Amino acid sequence: MTHDPDRMNETEPMIRLATKSDRQAIAQLQLESWQTTYHHHLPNSYLTGQAAIDLADHWQSMRLGADEFVLVAFREDCEGLAGFIAVTCRPDPFIDNLHCQPSMRSRGTGRALMSAAFERLRDMGKTSVSLTVLVGNDRAKAFYLRLGATVGPVRREAIGGYPVDTERLYWTRF
């Protein structure tokens, strides 16, 4: 789902495939999102230090398979990148990241990115996708449940070497 940049408005961001030149902005947006959302889950010393290096390295070295993609969103009322979504298929479709500028939350950008990702996955013949959300990130979980996700198991993972509990959410049809 791509949108005409001339038609950008309050409710409909312009969405396009990310390019390599977007990667630095993506890493910065993810860092800002983590700093405002994960401060109860990860040490402040990590979020204000090593996380910036880890995310920059991750995005600069990322290699996408033929059926994997990153979409970026822009809005008239947001300077720079408003949000992004990254979808991998290793082997099953997985939403690896969905982040919006903290000031752009609850303004339709995340919903538009999810819709665009669902549409792209359908066009590739995919019928299901999953993601993980940190246990305690109730705002994100509620957002995904409103979009029809089904709750799955909790498991222990690590971000930056720090243990976190995540809950898998699934869509078997979207």
N, C-alpha and C positions, 0 to 999 in steps of 0.2 A: 504494500500500500504506500504509494508515494503521493505527496500533496504538492500542488502548485504553489511555489513561494509567493506568487502574486495574490494568493487567496488566504494567506496566513491571517489568523485572527485570534481572539481571546480563547476560543474553544478548540481550534484546530491547528496544531503545530505543523510545520513543514518537516516531513520525514524523508530521509534518503539513506542509502547505503553509506557506511563510513568509509573513508579513504585513509591511507597511511598518514596523511597530513592531519587527520583528526585525532590521532592517538595521544598526543600530549594533552589535548583538551579533555579527552575521555579520562585519562589517568587523573588529571586534576579534579574533574567533577566527581569521580569515584572517591577520591581522598576527602573532598569536602563533605560528601554524603556520609562516608564512614565516620568522619569526625563529629557530625551532628547526630548520627543514628546509633553508632556502635560504642559511644563513650561509656556506656554501662557494661559493655561486653569485653572490651579490650583495654589494655593499659594506656593511659594518656601518653606515656613516654613513647609507646609504639605509634600511636596515631599522630603525634606531632613530630616524629622522627623517621624511623625506618619505613613506615608505611608508604611514604612518598617515594622512596627509592624502590621498594618492592613493586608498587603499582606502575611506576614508570618503566621498570624492567619488564614486567609482565606484558604491558601493552606494546612496547617496542619490539619484543621478541615473539609476539603472538603470530601463529600461523593458522589460518583457517582452511578447513577442508572444503571441498566443492559444495557441500550442502550446509555449510555453516555461514553465519553472517552476523554483522554488527550494524544496527540501525542507529542513526543519530537524529535528534529532534531539535528544531529551532523555533523560536516564537518571536513575534514582533516586540513583545513586552519583556524580553530577556536578552541581555547582552551576552553574546557567545552561545555556547552549547546549553540547551535547556534540559536535555536528558539523552540517555542511550540505553539500548538493550543489546545483549550479546547472546547468541544461540549457538550451541555446539551440538553435534550429533555423533557421539563417540560411545556406543553406536546409536543410542536412542536420543531423540531431541531433548535438550536440557537448556533451560534459561540460566545461563551462568551469571549474568548480571542484569539488573534493571536499576538504574539510578537516575534521579532527577535533581536538578539544582534545588537545594533546600528552599529557596524562595519561590520555586515553581511547583511545590507539592500541592496536591489537591486542586489543581487547575486543569486537569485533563491530559497532561503530557504522558504520564505513565500509562493511562488507559489507551491513549492513541498508539503508543509504542507496542503495548501488548496486542492490540488489534492488528497492527501492521505485521507483527511477528507471527501471529496466528494465521493471517492471510498468506504470508509467504510460505509457512510450513504446509498449509493446505495445498498451495500451488505446487509444492514438491511432493505431494502425495502422502504427507505425514498426517496422522490422525490423533496423536497424543504428544504431550510434552510434560516435563516436570521441572521443578526448581526446589531449592532449599531456602528456608528463612530461619534466621536465628531465633531460637526459643526466647521469648520475651519481646520480640519485635512485633508487638500486637497490631500496630498500625499497618505494617506491611502485610501481615497475615490476613487481617480483615479485608484489605484491598483485594488480595488474591481470592479470598473466599467469595467476595462480591462478584468476581469475574468467573465464578463457577468451579474453582479448585476443590479438590477432595483432599482431606488431610491424610497423611501417611505417617510412617514411623519417625521417631526421634533417634538421632545418632550423634555420636561425638565426632567432631572434625577439628581442624586447626586452621586458624588464620594467622599468618605471620609467626607460626610456631606456638600460638596461644590456643589452648583448648576452648572450644565453644560447642554448645549443643544446638543442633539444627533439626528442623522438622521438614520432611519432604512433603511437597504439595504436588498434586497431579491433575492433569486435565486429560481425560480419555477421549473427549470430543470437544472441539472448540469451534 
